[in-house]
């Protein structure tokens, strides 16, 4: 089961990578197990990278510096830390990137991300990865009008591209994705 989840998360990361193709640095954090988060990092030029993990009291709980790297995948084990929200900060020559994680022992941990598909007008990629099984609700709005509502049972990972070119062509309204999971994660992003 763990190897199947790892393969699905890897496929999810590969599909997400195209959305970051034009960014100087990409950072993605996904749950590998209920206690381990994997950090995926990629940039165009090798250099020094600092990874810091900060707890909800703004205290540094872990830090490391790597030299001469252009990409890496590293697992970070939270099993010795108390449950709560943590901030993973990555700093390189292109600046600082921040990802938040909610660590909860033996509970479903989800990663939800919605991005515009690179080099494709009005196409959006939804990616969900988790270490269990849960219901994910996706709602897409154009302005205040609901365009699409969908409940998906996700075990492991899920990815879908939404083609909204017909919607954007007919209106100047913004597109908003609202994604919620049965484990309590919620994300709203407007394009």
BELLINVEN-V912769 format. One record per residue. N is the residue number from 0. RES is the residue in one small letter. D_CENTER is the distance of its C-alpha to the mean C-alpha in Angstrom with 2 decimals. Layout:
BEGIN
N|RES|D_CENTER, N|RES|D_CENTER
END
This chain:
BEGIN
0|x|21.46, 1|x|19.29, 2|x|19.93, 3|x|19.04, 4|x|15.66, 5|x|15.17, 6|x|16.32, 7|x|14.03, 8|x|10.87, 9|x|12.58, 10|x|13.31, 11|x|9.82, 12|x|8.98, 13|x|12.33, 14|x|11.85, 15|x|8.78, 16|x|10.99, 17|x|13.59, 18|x|11.76, 19|x|11.82, 20|x|15.39, 21|x|17.18, 22|x|15.26, 23|x|17.30, 24|x|14.47, 25|x|10.91, 26|x|8.71, 27|x|5.62, 28|x|5.87, 29|x|6.27, 30|x|9.42, 31|x|12.38, 32|x|14.95, 33|x|15.68, 34|x|16.64, 35|x|14.69, 36|x|11.24, 37|x|10.86, 38|x|10.16, 39|x|10.24, 40|x|12.28, 41|x|14.42, 42|x|17.03, 43|x|20.26, 44|x|22.73, 45|x|23.12, 46|x|23.57, 47|x|23.14, 48|x|19.73, 49|x|19.51, 50|x|16.87, 51|x|17.60, 52|x|16.55, 53|x|18.05, 54|x|18.93, 55|x|19.42, 56|x|22.95, 57|x|21.75, 58|x|23.24, 59|x|22.14, 60|x|21.73, 61|x|20.85, 62|x|21.05, 63|x|21.65, 64|x|22.61, 65|x|22.53, 66|x|24.93, 67|x|25.12, 68|x|21.68, 69|x|19.87, 70|x|17.07, 71|x|16.21, 72|x|14.27, 73|x|15.18, 74|x|15.04, 75|x|15.56, 76|x|17.67, 77|x|17.79, 78|x|20.77, 79|x|23.31, 80|x|21.55, 81|x|22.16, 82|x|19.69, 83|x|17.89, 84|x|15.19, 85|x|14.47, 86|x|13.28, 87|x|12.31, 88|x|14.08, 89|x|14.48, 90|x|17.67, 91|x|19.32, 92|x|21.99, 93|x|19.67, 94|x|18.83, 95|x|16.35, 96|x|12.57, 97|x|11.21, 98|x|8.24, 99|x|9.55, 100|x|9.77, 101|x|12.51, 102|x|14.66, 103|x|17.16, 104|x|19.55, 105|x|19.97, 106|x|17.86, 107|x|15.09, 108|x|11.71, 109|x|8.83, 110|x|5.09, 111|x|5.12, 112|x|4.42, 113|x|7.94, 114|x|9.47, 115|x|13.14, 116|x|14.34, 117|x|16.10, 118|x|19.87, 119|x|19.99, 120|x|21.30, 121|x|19.91, 122|x|17.50, 123|x|13.97, 124|x|11.30, 125|x|9.54, 126|x|7.34, 127|x|7.62, 128|x|8.25, 129|x|10.67, 130|x|13.78, 131|x|16.21, 132|x|17.18, 133|x|16.58, 134|x|17.16, 135|x|14.53, 136|x|16.27, 137|x|15.43, 138|x|17.78, 139|x|18.31, 140|x|20.87, 141|x|23.09, 142|x|24.49, 143|x|25.62, 144|x|26.16, 145|x|24.07, 146|x|23.55, 147|x|21.70, 148|x|20.90, 149|x|19.67, 150|x|19.18, 151|x|17.62, 152|x|18.18, 153|x|15.21, 154|x|16.13, 155|x|13.76, 156|x|11.49, 157|x|12.01, 158|x|11.60, 159|x|13.94, 160|x|15.16, 161|x|17.10, 162|x|20.13, 163|x|21.37, 164|x|23.95, 165|x|26.84, 166|x|25.51, 167|x|24.87, 168|x|28.25, 169|x|30.11, 170|x|28.74, 171|x|27.69, 172|x|25.52, 173|x|21.87, 174|x|19.25, 175|x|17.04, 176|x|14.40, 177|x|14.46, 178|x|12.33, 179|x|13.55, 180|x|13.72, 181|x|16.99, 182|x|15.70, 183|x|15.34, 184|x|11.78, 185|x|12.18, 186|x|10.52, 187|x|12.97, 188|x|12.64, 189|x|15.84, 190|x|16.73
END
